[in-house]
Protein backbone atom coordinates (compact mmCIF):
# COMPACT_ATOMS: atom_id res chain seq x y z
CA UNK A 1 0.00 0.00 0.00
CA UNK A 2 1.40 3.41 -0.93
CA UNK A 3 1.43 6.30 1.51
CA UNK A 4 -1.32 7.97 -0.53
CA UNK A 5 -3.85 5.14 -0.24
CA UNK A 6 -6.39 5.23 2.58
CA UNK A 7 -5.82 2.62 5.27
CA UNK A 8 -9.41 1.46 5.15
CA UNK A 9 -11.89 1.15 2.31
CA UNK A 10 -14.78 1.84 4.71
CA UNK A 11 -17.06 4.74 3.73
CA UNK A 12 -16.39 8.06 5.39
CA UNK A 13 -18.76 9.05 8.16
CA UNK A 14 -20.31 12.31 7.09
CA UNK A 15 -22.79 14.31 9.11
CA UNK A 16 -26.28 13.91 7.70
CA UNK A 17 -26.70 17.68 7.66
CA UNK A 18 -23.79 18.18 5.27
CA UNK A 19 -25.08 19.04 1.80
CA UNK A 20 -23.32 20.29 -1.31
CA UNK A 21 -23.21 24.06 -1.51
CA UNK A 22 -25.81 25.60 -3.78
CA UNK A 23 -24.39 29.08 -3.30
CA UNK A 24 -23.11 30.76 -6.47
CA UNK A 25 -19.36 31.11 -6.73
CA UNK A 26 -18.09 34.57 -5.98
CA UNK A 27 -15.95 36.42 -8.53
CA UNK A 28 -12.70 35.50 -6.82
CA UNK A 29 -13.38 31.74 -6.99
CA UNK A 30 -12.14 30.35 -10.30
CA UNK A 31 -14.51 28.02 -12.11
CA UNK A 32 -13.46 24.79 -13.78
CA UNK A 33 -13.55 26.18 -17.34
CA UNK A 34 -11.36 29.17 -16.42
CA UNK A 35 -8.82 26.88 -14.77
CA UNK A 36 -8.71 24.50 -17.74
CA UNK A 37 -8.01 27.41 -20.13
CA UNK A 38 -4.90 28.65 -18.31
CA UNK A 39 -1.66 27.86 -20.12
CA UNK A 40 0.93 26.48 -17.74
CA UNK A 41 4.70 26.91 -17.96
CA UNK A 42 6.37 24.07 -19.86
CA UNK A 43 7.50 20.98 -17.97
CA UNK A 44 11.12 21.79 -18.79
CA UNK A 45 10.80 25.30 -17.35
CA UNK A 46 9.08 23.97 -14.23
CA UNK A 47 11.90 21.46 -13.73
CA UNK A 48 14.61 24.11 -14.18
CA UNK A 49 12.81 26.49 -11.80
CA UNK A 50 12.48 23.69 -9.23
CA UNK A 51 16.21 22.98 -9.38
CA UNK A 52 16.99 26.68 -9.00
CA UNK A 53 14.58 26.93 -6.05
CA UNK A 54 16.41 24.10 -4.30
CA UNK A 55 19.89 25.51 -4.99
CA UNK A 56 18.98 29.15 -4.26
CA UNK A 57 16.61 28.28 -1.37
CA UNK A 58 13.91 30.57 -2.79
CA UNK A 59 10.19 30.02 -3.47
CA UNK A 60 8.83 29.77 -7.01
CA UNK A 61 6.23 32.48 -7.55
CA UNK A 62 3.62 32.38 -10.31
CA UNK A 63 1.76 35.57 -9.43
CA UNK A 64 3.11 37.32 -12.56
CA UNK A 65 2.48 34.32 -14.86
CA UNK A 66 -1.09 35.05 -15.98
CA UNK A 67 -0.40 38.80 -16.11
CA UNK A 68 2.56 38.15 -18.43
CA UNK A 69 0.36 36.02 -20.72
CA UNK A 70 -2.31 38.75 -20.77
CA UNK A 71 0.32 41.46 -21.47
CA UNK A 72 -0.55 43.16 -18.16
CA UNK A 73 2.92 42.78 -16.66
CA UNK A 74 6.26 44.02 -17.95
CA UNK A 75 9.94 44.14 -17.19
CA UNK A 76 10.62 47.69 -16.10
CA UNK A 77 14.09 49.18 -16.56
CA UNK A 78 15.02 52.13 -14.36
CA UNK A 79 17.42 54.87 -15.50
CA UNK A 80 20.24 53.22 -13.53
CA UNK A 81 19.70 49.95 -15.45
CA UNK A 82 17.99 48.13 -12.57
CA UNK A 83 15.25 45.75 -13.79
CA UNK A 84 12.01 44.80 -12.00
CA UNK A 85 8.90 42.78 -12.78
CA UNK A 86 6.02 45.27 -12.76
CA UNK A 87 2.23 44.88 -12.67
CA UNK A 88 1.41 48.46 -11.64
CA UNK A 89 2.95 51.49 -9.94
CA UNK A 90 2.12 49.84 -6.60
CA UNK A 91 2.89 46.21 -7.45
CA UNK A 92 6.41 45.23 -8.48
CA UNK A 93 9.23 42.91 -7.40
CA UNK A 94 12.60 43.55 -5.87
CA UNK A 95 15.37 44.06 -8.46
CA UNK A 96 16.06 41.20 -10.87
CA UNK A 97 19.44 39.58 -10.34
CA UNK A 98 19.34 36.87 -13.07
CA UNK A 99 17.34 35.90 -16.18
CA UNK A 100 17.13 32.44 -17.68
CA UNK A 101 15.40 31.60 -20.97
CA UNK A 102 13.70 28.21 -21.00
CA UNK A 103 11.34 27.04 -23.76
CA UNK A 104 8.82 29.90 -24.17
CA UNK A 105 9.34 31.31 -20.68
CA UNK A 106 11.78 33.31 -18.61
CA UNK A 107 12.85 32.20 -15.16
CA UNK A 108 13.60 35.39 -13.25
CA UNK A 109 15.57 35.45 -10.00
CA UNK A 110 15.10 38.35 -7.58
CA UNK A 111 16.50 38.94 -4.11
CA UNK A 112 13.76 36.87 -2.47
CA UNK A 113 12.01 34.73 -5.09
CA UNK A 114 12.00 32.93 -8.42
CA UNK A 115 9.38 34.02 -10.94
CA UNK A 116 8.23 32.31 -14.13
CA UNK A 117 6.83 34.58 -16.84
CA UNK A 118 6.07 34.31 -20.53
CA UNK A 119 8.99 35.19 -22.79
CA UNK A 120 6.55 37.47 -24.67
CA UNK A 121 6.63 39.90 -21.73
CA UNK A 122 7.39 43.49 -22.76
CA UNK A 123 10.35 45.54 -21.54
CA UNK A 124 9.95 49.29 -20.93
CA UNK A 125 11.78 52.13 -19.28
CA UNK A 126 10.21 53.16 -15.97
CA UNK A 127 10.78 56.03 -13.55
C-alpha positions, 0 to 999 in steps of 0.5 A: 500500500502506498502512503497515498492510499487510505488505510481502510476502504470503509465509507467516510462518516459524514454528518447527515446535515452536510449538503453540497453548496448551492451558493453561487461562486463569488468572482474570486473563486475560479470556475473549472472552465477558467482553470482549464483554459490557463496555459501552464509553464512548460515541464522543462521550465518547471523542472529548471525552476524547481532545481533553482529553487532548491539551490537558491533556497527561494520560493517559485512564484507564479503571481506574474504568470497570468499577467505576463500572458495577458500582457498586463505585466512588464519588465521595467528598466530604471534609469540606472539599469535596474530591472524589476517585474512590474504589474502596476505602480504599486505592485512590483518585485525587488530588483532582478538579479538573473534571467534564464530563458527556458522554452517559451518562458523566462525564469527570473531570480530576484532577491527573495524569489523565483518568478516564471513569466512568458517570454513574450513579456514586454520591456519598458523604461520606468521612472 
